[in-house]
Amino acid sequence: MKEEKWSITENLSMTKKNAIYSDWGWEFGMAPRIPGGLSVQDYHVHASAMQSLAPRTWIDDRIIYTYMGLLRSREEEIHTGGIWERKPVYYFMDPYFMVLGKGHVKKIRKASRVGGDILQRAWSKALRSFTGFSSANVGPSVLEADYIFIPCCVGDVHWVLFMFGTRQFEGLIIDSMNDEPDYREDIRVVSWLLSRLLHMIHPVEGRDPTSAEVLALPSMPKQRNSNDCGLYVMKYMDYVTQGYDLAKVTNWSQEEVDTFRYRIARKLQLGKAMGILGIRMRRRHKAS
């Protein structure tokens, strides 16, 4: 059974769409009305990055980072608002963790052939690096999280979302294009490296860090072209934190996907993600 569609899929008024279109010059050769870009929380988003939100355009990495920041801040508002308990707890991992993680995996595997102090130093470097990613200026640390979101640009050409459950100690790969994703190096960072680092920092009796798996989510909204993968990763995180089961979400039309782009541009301009409705929070709590 498919769930009802969220109000964010409703179209924007033409007045608002035209304003966003003109603000960021969403037509080839058109100069943006806000050439200096935006300051959003701790990020500066250049006008060129905002132009990448135009429909059927490859989305700039900085848009994904900044929108993650808005979602993280929304989680804090839930916590400080005093109405809803923050559960489950979500952690938004910097996507650069995957880049460094692949390097650490190679070094550790190479050092394992020698063993001893060399192997120990390789693990220590990986642990120090992970510690920097596992704490947050805003919100809980990764050790307090029930779920960890890790966006990843595989092969520098396609964005996917990894989601690791710390209680289940297994991960999901959520891919908007491929039904059977086979990104071995990236999957190894989550199933092999992340699981061991989490266990090193916070060992749990009876938990085997070597048994962590990453499985492909079999059903979710899928992109219809080659440009929207970054948009889908952002909306996957948005919908999951709204309490939606992605496997039950009706596939988005291309018009709705284009509307997401306009709405994300607007939310970045406002510096705040759309709030979560009470009915969605109740479903989120129930699902947890």
C-alpha positions as CSV (number, residue, x, y, z in Angstrom):
1,M,0.0,0.0,0.0
2,K,1.4,3.4,-1.0
3,E,1.4,6.3,1.4
4,E,-0.2,9.6,0.7
5,K,2.1,12.2,-0.9
6,W,3.5,14.9,1.3
7,S,2.4,18.5,0.7
8,I,5.9,19.4,-0.5
9,T,5.1,17.7,-3.8
10,E,2.4,20.4,-4.5
11,N,3.5,22.9,-7.0
12,L,4.6,26.4,-6.1
13,S,2.8,29.5,-7.3
14,M,4.1,30.9,-10.6
15,T,5.0,34.1,-8.8
16,K,7.4,32.3,-6.4
17,K,8.8,30.1,-9.2
18,N,9.5,33.2,-11.4
19,A,11.2,34.9,-8.5
20,I,13.5,31.9,-7.9
21,Y,14.1,31.6,-11.6
22,S,15.2,35.2,-11.9
23,D,17.1,35.3,-8.6
24,W,19.5,32.6,-9.7
25,G,19.5,33.0,-13.5
26,W,18.1,29.6,-14.4
27,E,18.3,30.2,-18.1
28,F,21.5,29.9,-20.2
29,G,23.2,33.2,-20.4
30,M,21.0,34.8,-17.8
31,A,22.7,36.7,-15.0
32,P,21.5,36.0,-11.5
33,R,19.9,38.8,-9.6
34,I,21.8,37.7,-6.4
35,P,25.3,37.4,-7.8
36,G,27.0,37.1,-4.4
37,G,25.2,33.9,-3.5
38,L,24.0,33.0,0.0
39,S,25.3,32.6,3.5
40,V,23.4,29.7,5.0
41,Q,24.4,28.7,8.5
42,D,28.1,27.8,8.3
43,Y,28.2,27.6,4.5
44,H,28.5,30.1,1.7
45,V,26.6,29.0,-1.4
46,H,27.9,30.6,-4.6
47,A,25.4,31.8,-7.2
48,S,26.8,29.2,-9.6
49,A,25.9,26.4,-7.1
50,M,22.3,27.8,-6.8
51,Q,22.1,27.7,-10.6
52,S,22.7,24.0,-10.5
53,L,19.3,23.6,-8.9
54,A,17.6,24.5,-12.2
55,P,15.6,21.6,-13.5
56,R,17.5,18.8,-15.3
57,T,20.9,20.1,-14.1
58,W,23.5,18.2,-12.2
59,I,23.4,19.5,-8.6
60,D,26.5,21.0,-7.1
61,D,28.0,19.2,-4.1
62,R,27.7,22.3,-2.0
63,I,23.9,22.3,-2.4
64,I,23.8,18.8,-0.9
65,Y,26.1,19.7,2.0
66,T,24.1,22.9,2.8
67,Y,20.7,21.2,2.6
68,M,22.0,18.5,5.0
69,G,22.8,21.3,7.3
70,L,19.2,22.5,7.2
71,L,17.9,19.0,7.9
72,R,20.3,18.7,10.8
73,S,19.1,22.1,12.2
74,R,15.5,20.9,11.9
75,E,16.4,17.9,14.0
76,E,17.7,20.3,16.7
77,E,14.5,22.4,16.6
78,I,12.6,19.2,17.3
79,H,14.8,18.4,20.2
80,T,14.8,22.0,21.7
81,G,11.1,22.6,21.0
82,G,10.1,20.4,24.0
83,I,7.0,18.9,22.2
84,W,8.6,15.9,20.6
85,E,11.2,13.5,21.8
86,R,14.1,13.2,19.3
87,K,13.7,9.6,18.2
88,P,15.0,8.0,16.3
89,V,18.3,10.0,16.4
90,Y,19.8,10.7,13.0
91,Y,23.3,11.7,12.3
92,F,24.3,13.4,9.0
93,M,27.8,12.3,8.1
94,D,30.0,14.6,6.0
95,P,30.2,13.0,2.5
96,Y,34.0,13.4,2.5
97,F,34.2,10.6,5.0
98,M,33.7,8.2,2.1
99,V,36.6,9.6,0.2
100,L,39.0,9.3,3.2
101,G,37.5,6.0,4.2
102,K,38.5,4.3,0.9
103,G,42.0,5.5,1.5
104,H,42.1,4.1,5.0
105,V,40.7,0.8,3.8
106,K,43.5,0.4,1.3
107,K,46.2,1.4,3.9
108,I,44.8,-1.0,6.6
109,R,44.5,-3.9,4.2
110,K,48.1,-3.3,3.0
111,A,49.4,-3.0,6.6
112,S,47.6,-6.2,7.5
113,R,50.1,-8.1,5.4
114,V,52.8,-6.9,7.8
115,G,50.9,-6.7,11.0
116,G,52.3,-5.5,14.3
117,D,52.9,-1.8,14.9
118,I,52.4,-0.9,11.3
119,L,48.8,-2.3,11.3
120,Q,48.1,-0.7,14.7
121,R,49.3,2.7,13.3
122,A,47.0,2.4,10.3
123,W,44.0,1.7,12.4
124,S,45.0,4.6,14.8
125,K,45.1,7.0,11.8
126,A,41.7,5.8,10.6
127,L,40.3,6.2,14.1
128,R,41.6,9.7,14.5
129,S,40.2,10.7,11.2
130,F,36.8,9.2,12.0
131,T,36.7,11.0,15.4
132,G,36.7,14.3,13.5
133,F,33.7,13.2,11.5
134,S,31.9,11.5,14.4
135,S,31.4,14.6,16.5
136,A,29.1,17.5,15.5
137,N,29.0,21.2,16.2
138,V,25.3,20.9,16.1
139,G,23.4,17.9,17.6
140,P,24.3,14.5,19.0
141,S,27.5,12.7,18.1
142,V,27.5,9.7,15.9
143,L,27.7,7.4,19.0
144,E,24.3,8.7,20.1
145,A,22.7,8.1,16.7
146,D,20.3,5.3,15.8
147,Y,20.8,5.9,12.1
148,I,23.7,7.5,10.2
149,F,23.2,9.1,6.8
150,I,26.2,9.0,4.5
151,P,25.8,10.5,1.0
152,C,28.3,9.2,-1.5
153,C,29.2,10.2,-5.0
154,V,30.3,6.9,-6.5
155,G,32.9,7.2,-9.2
156,D,32.4,10.9,-9.0
157,V,29.4,10.5,-11.3
158,H,26.4,9.3,-9.3
159,W,25.1,10.1,-5.9
160,V,23.7,7.4,-3.6
161,L,22.7,7.3,0.1
162,F,24.1,4.9,2.6
163,M,22.1,4.6,5.8
164,F,23.6,2.6,8.7
165,G,21.5,1.4,11.6
166,T,23.6,1.4,14.8
167,R,21.2,-0.8,16.7
168,Q,20.7,-3.4,13.9
169,F,24.4,-2.9,13.0
170,E,23.7,-3.1,9.3
171,G,23.4,-0.7,6.4
172,L,21.3,0.1,3.4
173,I,22.3,1.5,0.1
174,I,19.6,3.7,-1.4
175,D,20.2,4.1,-5.1
176,S,17.8,6.2,-7.2
177,M,19.0,4.6,-10.5
178,N,20.2,1.0,-10.0
179,D,18.2,-1.9,-8.5
180,E,21.3,-4.0,-7.8
181,P,24.1,-1.5,-7.0
182,D,27.6,-2.9,-6.9
183,Y,29.9,-0.3,-5.6
184,R,32.4,-2.6,-3.8
185,E,34.9,0.0,-2.6
186,D,32.2,2.3,-1.2
187,I,30.2,-0.5,0.3
188,R,33.4,-1.8,2.0
189,V,33.9,1.6,3.7
190,V,30.5,1.2,5.4
191,S,30.3,-2.6,6.1
192,W,34.0,-3.1,6.8
193,L,35.5,0.1,8.1
194,L,32.6,2.1,9.7
195,S,31.3,-0.9,11.6
196,R,34.8,-1.6,13.1
197,L,35.5,2.0,14.0
198,L,32.1,2.3,15.7
199,H,32.8,-0.9,17.7
200,M,36.3,0.3,18.6
201,I,35.0,3.6,20.1
202,H,31.9,2.0,21.7
203,P,32.2,-1.8,22.0
204,V,29.0,-3.7,22.7
205,E,29.1,-7.1,24.3
206,G,27.9,-9.8,22.0
207,R,28.1,-7.6,18.9
208,D,30.3,-8.9,16.1
209,P,31.6,-5.9,14.0
210,T,32.8,-8.2,11.3
211,S,29.3,-9.4,10.5
212,A,27.9,-6.0,9.4
213,E,26.2,-6.1,6.0
214,V,25.0,-3.4,3.5
215,L,21.9,-4.4,1.6
216,A,20.2,-2.6,-1.3
217,L,16.8,-1.1,-0.5
218,P,14.7,-2.8,-3.2
219,S,11.9,-0.2,-3.7
220,M,11.9,3.5,-3.5
221,P,11.2,6.5,-5.8
222,K,13.5,6.3,-8.8
223,Q,14.9,9.1,-11.0
224,R,13.8,9.4,-14.6
225,N,17.0,11.0,-16.1
226,S,20.7,11.1,-15.5
227,N,20.8,14.5,-13.6
228,D,18.6,14.1,-10.5
229,C,20.6,11.7,-8.3
230,G,21.7,14.4,-6.0
231,L,18.2,15.7,-5.6
232,Y,17.0,12.2,-4.8
233,V,19.6,11.8,-2.1
234,M,18.5,15.0,-0.4
235,K,14.8,14.1,-0.6
236,Y,15.5,10.5,0.7
237,M,17.0,12.0,3.9
238,D,14.2,14.5,4.1
239,Y,11.5,11.9,3.7
240,V,13.0,9.4,6.1
241,T,13.3,12.0,8.8
242,Q,9.7,12.8,8.2
243,G,8.8,9.2,9.2
244,Y,8.2,7.9,5.7
245,D,8.9,4.4,4.6
246,L,10.6,5.0,1.3
247,A,9.4,1.6,0.0
248,K,5.8,2.8,0.3
249,V,6.2,6.3,-1.1
250,T,4.5,6.8,-4.5
251,N,7.1,7.5,-7.2
252,W,7.5,11.2,-7.9
253,S,6.7,12.6,-11.3
254,Q,9.2,14.7,-13.1
255,E,7.1,17.7,-12.4
256,E,7.3,17.0,-8.7
257,V,11.0,16.5,-8.9
258,D,11.4,19.8,-10.6
259,T,9.2,21.3,-7.8
260,F,11.6,19.9,-5.2
261,R,14.4,21.9,-6.9
262,Y,12.4,25.1,-6.6
263,R,11.5,24.4,-3.0
264,I,15.1,23.5,-2.0
265,A,16.2,26.8,-3.5
266,R,13.6,28.6,-1.6
267,K,14.5,26.9,1.7
268,L,18.1,27.7,1.2
269,Q,17.2,31.3,0.7
270,L,15.1,31.2,3.9
271,G,17.9,29.3,5.7
272,K,15.4,26.8,7.1
273,A,14.0,23.4,6.1
274,M,10.2,22.9,6.0
275,G,8.9,21.8,9.4
276,I,7.6,18.4,10.2
277,L,3.9,18.0,10.7
278,G,2.6,16.5,13.9
279,I,1.1,13.5,12.1
280,R,4.5,12.8,10.6
281,M,6.2,13.0,13.9
282,R,3.7,10.5,15.4
283,R,4.4,8.1,12.6
284,R,8.1,8.6,13.0
285,H,7.9,7.8,16.7
286,K,5.7,4.8,16.0
287,A,8.1,3.4,13.4
288,S,11.1,3.8,15.7
